[in-house]
Amino acid sequence: MESNFFAMISRMKFIERWALMRNSRQENLSEHSLEVSMLAHALAVISNERLGNSLNVEKIALIGIYHDASEIITGDMPTPIKYFNKNIQGAYKEVEKHAAKRLHSMLPEYMQKSYEDILFPLEADSYLWKLVKAADKLSALIKCIEEEKAGNTEFISARKSIRKLIDDMKLEEVDIFIEEFLPAYSKTLDELN
């Protein structure tokens, strides 16, 4: 029996992010998902090694990979529209949930159980999903830093508002990441070497 799931997932590379902003370099959903996955994994490692937790670092990486998969169907809704008011936000969450169900249904039945807790948040994994959300915001902050570094002033106010959202999350893992790793994103290649 044929399955369309992975062919659909491969279309992440066609979903452009930051559609309302002038970009010095375009970013697609596939690139973003990889970065979120790496950042979420790092946050979970920090949580385990520095804060004494025992989070599943492999699972959080998988959640990060698929965290925006529904956008293959919905497209990337610009943040000002997505969060304009509670009604729109709630309606869009329902659209995202329906899109995730549609993707999930494309898997062969024998694989569906293995993807449920990656595509749909479980209460038991709520902290993993919270860290993935933080990684998503960190990815956006990094994009703003990179754009500003390239001389694009279009992202200055976005950086400030995203940084406030991150600070408001009050996650110690994120604070550690920002202190130890974020400054390097402002360095040149020669400085990194």
C-alpha positions as CSV (number, residue, x, y, z in Angstrom):
1,M,0.0,0.0,0.0
2,E,1.4,3.4,-1.0
3,S,1.8,6.2,1.6
4,N,2.1,9.9,0.9
5,F,3.5,10.9,4.3
6,F,7.2,11.3,3.6
7,A,6.5,12.8,0.2
8,M,4.4,15.4,2.0
9,I,7.1,15.9,4.7
10,S,9.7,16.5,2.0
11,R,7.7,19.5,0.9
12,M,8.9,21.4,4.0
13,K,11.6,22.8,1.8
14,F,9.0,24.7,-0.3
15,I,7.4,26.5,2.6
16,E,9.1,29.9,3.0
17,R,9.2,31.6,6.4
18,W,9.2,35.3,7.3
19,A,7.0,36.1,4.3
20,L,6.2,39.7,5.4
21,M,9.8,40.6,6.0
22,R,12.5,41.6,3.6
23,N,15.2,38.8,4.1
24,S,18.8,39.0,3.2
25,R,18.6,35.2,2.9
26,Q,15.4,33.2,2.6
27,E,14.7,30.5,5.2
28,N,12.5,27.5,4.5
29,L,10.5,25.3,6.9
30,S,12.9,22.4,6.5
31,E,15.9,24.4,7.5
32,H,14.0,25.9,10.4
33,S,12.8,22.5,11.6
34,L,16.4,21.1,11.6
35,E,17.6,24.1,13.7
36,V,14.7,23.8,16.1
37,S,15.4,20.1,16.5
38,M,19.1,20.8,17.3
39,L,18.3,23.7,19.7
40,A,15.6,21.6,21.5
41,H,18.0,18.7,21.9
42,A,20.6,21.1,23.3
43,L,18.1,22.6,25.8
44,A,17.2,19.0,26.9
45,V,20.9,18.1,27.3
46,I,21.4,21.3,29.4
47,S,18.3,20.4,31.4
48,N,19.7,17.0,32.2
49,E,23.4,17.8,32.7
50,R,23.1,21.2,34.4
51,L,19.8,21.1,36.1
52,G,19.6,17.4,37.1
53,N,16.6,16.4,35.0
54,S,16.1,13.3,33.0
55,L,14.4,14.4,29.8
56,N,14.3,12.2,26.7
57,V,16.8,14.0,24.4
58,E,16.1,11.9,21.4
59,K,12.3,12.4,21.6
60,I,12.6,16.1,21.9
61,A,14.8,16.2,18.8
62,L,12.1,14.3,16.9
63,I,9.4,16.6,18.2
64,G,11.5,19.5,17.0
65,I,11.8,18.0,13.5
66,Y,8.1,17.7,13.1
67,H,6.9,20.6,15.3
68,D,5.7,22.7,12.3
69,A,4.9,19.8,9.9
70,S,1.3,20.9,9.7
71,E,2.5,24.1,7.8
72,I,3.0,21.9,4.8
73,I,-0.7,21.9,4.5
74,T,-1.5,25.3,6.1
75,G,1.5,27.4,5.0
76,D,3.4,29.6,7.4
77,M,0.9,32.1,8.9
78,P,2.6,35.4,9.6
79,T,2.8,36.0,13.4
80,P,0.9,39.3,13.4
81,I,-2.0,37.6,11.8
82,K,-1.7,34.3,13.8
83,Y,-1.8,36.1,17.1
84,F,-4.0,39.1,16.2
85,N,-6.6,38.0,18.7
86,K,-7.7,35.0,20.8
87,N,-10.4,34.0,18.2
88,I,-8.0,33.9,15.3
89,Q,-5.4,32.1,17.4
90,G,-7.8,29.5,18.6
91,A,-9.2,28.9,15.1
92,Y,-5.7,28.6,13.6
93,K,-4.7,26.1,16.4
94,E,-7.8,24.0,15.2
95,V,-6.6,24.3,11.6
96,E,-3.1,23.1,12.6
97,K,-4.5,20.2,14.6
98,H,-6.7,19.2,11.6
99,A,-3.6,19.4,9.3
100,A,-1.5,17.3,11.7
101,K,-4.3,14.7,11.8
102,R,-4.4,14.7,8.0
103,L,-0.6,14.1,7.9
104,H,-0.8,11.4,10.5
105,S,-3.5,9.6,8.5
106,M,-1.1,9.4,5.5
107,L,1.1,7.0,7.5
108,P,0.5,3.3,7.1
109,E,-1.5,2.0,10.0
110,Y,1.4,0.0,11.4
111,M,3.4,3.3,11.8
112,Q,0.7,5.6,13.1
113,K,1.2,4.8,16.8
114,S,4.9,5.6,16.6
115,Y,4.2,9.1,15.3
116,E,1.3,10.0,17.6
117,D,3.3,11.6,20.4
118,I,5.6,13.3,17.9
119,L,2.8,15.0,16.0
120,F,0.3,15.5,18.9
121,P,1.4,16.7,22.3
122,L,0.8,14.4,25.2
123,E,0.4,15.7,28.8
124,A,3.3,13.5,29.9
125,D,5.6,15.3,27.3
126,S,4.4,18.8,28.1
127,Y,7.8,20.0,29.3
128,L,9.4,18.7,26.1
129,W,6.9,20.6,24.0
130,K,7.6,23.7,26.2
131,L,11.3,23.4,25.4
132,V,10.5,22.9,21.7
133,K,8.5,26.1,21.8
134,A,11.5,27.8,23.4
135,A,13.8,26.4,20.7
136,D,11.4,27.7,18.1
137,K,11.7,31.2,19.6
138,L,15.5,30.9,19.9
139,S,15.6,29.9,16.2
140,A,13.6,33.1,15.4
141,L,16.0,35.2,17.5
142,I,19.0,33.7,15.7
143,K,17.4,34.5,12.4
144,C,17.0,38.2,13.6
145,I,20.6,38.3,14.7
146,E,21.8,36.9,11.4
147,E,19.7,39.3,9.4
148,E,21.0,42.3,11.5
149,K,24.6,41.0,11.1
150,A,24.0,41.1,7.3
151,G,23.0,44.7,7.6
152,N,19.2,44.2,7.3
153,T,17.5,46.5,9.8
154,E,14.1,45.0,9.0
155,F,14.5,42.5,11.9
156,I,15.4,44.9,14.7
157,S,11.9,45.2,16.2
158,A,11.3,41.5,15.7
159,R,14.4,40.7,17.6
160,K,13.3,42.8,20.6
161,S,9.8,41.3,20.7
162,I,11.1,37.8,20.3
163,R,13.7,38.3,23.0
164,K,10.9,39.5,25.4
165,L,8.8,36.4,24.6
166,I,11.9,34.2,25.4
167,D,12.6,36.1,28.6
168,D,8.9,35.8,29.7
169,M,9.2,32.0,29.3
170,K,11.5,32.0,32.4
171,L,13.2,28.7,31.5
172,E,16.6,28.2,33.1
173,E,17.7,26.0,30.2
174,V,17.1,28.9,27.8
175,D,18.9,31.4,30.0
176,I,22.0,29.0,30.1
177,F,21.9,28.6,26.3
178,I,21.6,32.4,25.8
179,E,24.6,33.0,28.1
180,E,26.8,30.3,26.8
181,F,26.0,30.0,23.1
182,L,24.0,33.0,21.8
183,P,27.0,35.5,21.7
184,A,28.8,33.3,19.1
185,Y,26.0,34.0,16.6
186,S,27.3,37.6,16.3
187,K,30.8,36.5,15.4
188,T,32.4,36.2,11.9
189,L,33.6,32.9,10.5
190,D,37.2,33.9,11.4
191,E,36.2,34.7,14.9
192,L,34.4,31.4,15.3
193,N,37.5,29.5,14.0
